[in-house]
Amino acid sequence: MKSRHAGLAVLLTITASTGFARAQPADFACPKPGTIEERGAYKAEYAGPSPGAPYLCNSVDTWNKPRALLFNFYNPNEVATADVTNSLVDLFAGRTPSLTVNLKSGSIEKWTMLRREQVNIGGTSIEAIVFDEERWRFPSSLHPFHGHYTRWLDPKDGLWVKAESSDVSGETARERKPYQDTSIRFP
């Protein structure tokens, strides 16, 4: 699978907040080649990180569409890759408890590390880091959105295994939906 690196044609502002993280720090690794993740009708087969970009995770989805996502989450076209990479590494390492990301679209996301927690995926216990992602989509548009997502990340396997939403207001049709992985197969 070919890596899809995007140019840094966007500006991103990262702001570190003060305070203390309540979860233990962790290292992030992209899913290993051959890892298969499933949730409902969705399936992804991973091909590992891009050469020279250890946090750009490659996969093919249910529709055989190749994807390359920064930390298996952000499309690199939406963010300034180097800034987001450094800030998320600091968040995962516990050097900062939260960060704010201003996306090219005008959306804003604030990430806060909450805790570590075990999540059961298909009968297997996964140790995850739990984050609060507060999201403001297009705050000045006719279709704004504000809400909180709680997200569970398995950092050693690079998989976002669960997401729940709460405190939601505004137009939700374009927003990410809650999910939980039902199966993860490792090579």
C-alpha positions in Angstrom: 0.0 0.0 0.0 1.3 3.4 -0.9 1.8 6.0 1.8 -0.2 9.2 1.2 1.7 12.1 2.7 0.0 15.4 2.5 1.7 18.8 2.2 1.6 21.1 5.1 -0.7 23.6 3.4 -2.7 24.2 6.6 -2.1 26.0 9.8 -2.7 24.4 13.1 -2.5 25.8 16.6 -1.6 23.6 19.5 -2.1 24.9 22.9 -0.9 22.9 25.9 -3.0 23.4 29.1 -1.7 23.3 32.6 -2.5 20.6 35.2 -1.7 17.0 35.7 -2.6 13.9 33.7 -4.5 11.2 35.7 -3.4 8.4 33.5 0.0 6.7 33.2 2.0 7.8 30.1 2.1 5.5 27.1 4.0 5.1 23.8 1.9 4.9 20.6 2.6 2.4 17.9 0.6 2.0 14.6 -1.2 -1.3 14.2 1.1 -4.1 13.0 0.7 -5.2 9.3 -2.0 -7.8 9.1 -4.0 -6.5 12.1 -7.7 -6.6 11.4 -10.2 -4.4 13.4 -14.0 -4.8 13.1 -17.0 -2.9 14.5 -20.4 -3.5 13.0 -20.2 -3.3 9.2 -16.8 -1.6 9.4 -13.5 -3.4 8.9 -9.9 -2.2 8.6 -6.9 -4.2 7.7 -3.6 -2.5 8.7 -0.4 -2.3 6.8 1.8 -0.7 9.5 3.3 2.7 9.6 4.5 4.7 6.6 8.2 4.5 6.0 9.9 7.4 7.8 6.6 8.4 9.5 6.1 6.1 12.5 2.8 7.7 13.6 1.2 7.7 10.1 -0.8 4.4 10.2 -1.8 2.8 6.9 -4.9 0.6 6.3 -7.5 -0.5 3.9 -11.1 -0.1 5.0 -14.3 -2.1 4.3 -14.6 -0.6 0.9 -11.0 -1.3 -0.1 -10.2 2.4 0.3 -6.6 3.0 1.4 -6.2 5.3 4.4 -3.2 6.9 6.1 -4.1 8.5 9.4 -1.9 10.3 11.9 -2.1 8.4 15.1 -4.7 6.3 13.3 -7.1 9.2 13.8 -6.4 12.4 11.9 -6.3 12.8 8.1 -2.9 14.5 7.6 -4.7 16.9 5.1 -6.6 18.4 8.1 -3.6 19.2 10.3 0.0 20.5 10.4 1.5 17.0 10.8 4.7 18.0 12.8 2.8 20.1 15.3 0.1 17.5 15.9 2.7 14.7 16.2 4.8 16.5 18.8 1.8 17.6 20.8 0.1 14.1 20.8 3.4 12.4 21.7 3.6 14.8 24.7 0.0 14.1 25.7 0.5 10.3 25.5 3.8 10.6 27.4 2.1 12.5 30.2 4.2 15.7 29.7 1.0 17.7 29.1 -2.5 16.7 30.4 -4.4 18.3 27.5 -4.1 20.0 24.1 -6.2 22.0 21.8 -6.2 21.4 18.0 -7.5 24.0 15.5 -8.3 22.1 12.3 -8.1 23.5 8.7 -12.0 23.3 8.5 -12.4 25.7 11.4 -13.3 23.0 13.9 -11.7 22.9 17.3 -10.9 19.8 19.4 -9.6 19.8 23.0 -8.1 16.5 24.1 -7.7 15.6 27.8 -6.2 12.4 29.2 -8.6 11.0 31.8 -7.4 7.5 33.0 -6.4 4.0 32.1 -9.2 1.4 31.8 -9.7 -2.2 30.7 -12.1 -2.7 27.7 -13.4 -6.1 26.7 -13.2 -6.6 22.9 -14.5 -9.9 21.7 -13.7 -11.7 25.0 -10.2 -10.1 25.2 -9.3 -7.5 27.8 -7.5 -4.5 26.2 -5.7 -1.9 28.4 -6.8 1.5 27.1 -6.1 5.1 27.8 -9.4 7.0 28.1 -9.6 10.6 26.7 -12.2 13.3 26.6 -12.4 14.9 23.2 -14.4 18.1 23.3 -15.3 19.1 19.8 -16.7 22.3 18.3 -17.4 21.8 14.6 -17.7 25.0 12.5 -18.6 27.1 15.5 -19.5 30.2 13.3 -21.5 28.3 10.7 -25.2 27.7 10.1 -24.6 24.0 11.2 -22.5 24.2 14.3 -21.9 21.3 16.6 -20.6 21.0 20.2 -20.1 17.8 22.1 -17.9 15.6 24.1 -16.6 12.2 23.0 -15.0 9.8 25.4 -12.5 7.7 23.4 -10.6 4.6 24.4 -7.1 4.1 22.8 -5.1 0.9 22.9 -1.7 2.8 22.4 0.5 -0.3 22.1 -1.6 -1.6 19.2 -2.6 1.8 17.8 -6.3 1.2 17.9 -9.1 3.5 18.9 -11.4 0.7 20.3 -14.4 2.6 21.6 -16.1 6.0 21.5 -19.1 7.4 23.3 -20.7 10.8 22.9 -22.3 13.0 25.6 -23.4 16.6 26.1 -24.2 17.0 22.4 -25.8 20.1 20.8 -26.2 21.3 17.3 -26.3 19.5 14.0 -25.1 15.9 14.5 -25.6 14.3 11.1 -22.0 14.9 10.0 -20.5 13.9 13.3 -18.6 10.7 14.2 -20.9 8.1 15.7 -20.3 6.1 18.9 -18.9 2.6 18.5 -17.0 -0.3 20.1 -14.8 -2.7 18.3 -16.3 -6.2 18.2 -13.2 -8.1 17.0 -9.5 -7.4 16.8 -7.2 -10.1 15.1 -3.5 -9.7 15.4 -1.0 -11.3 13.0 
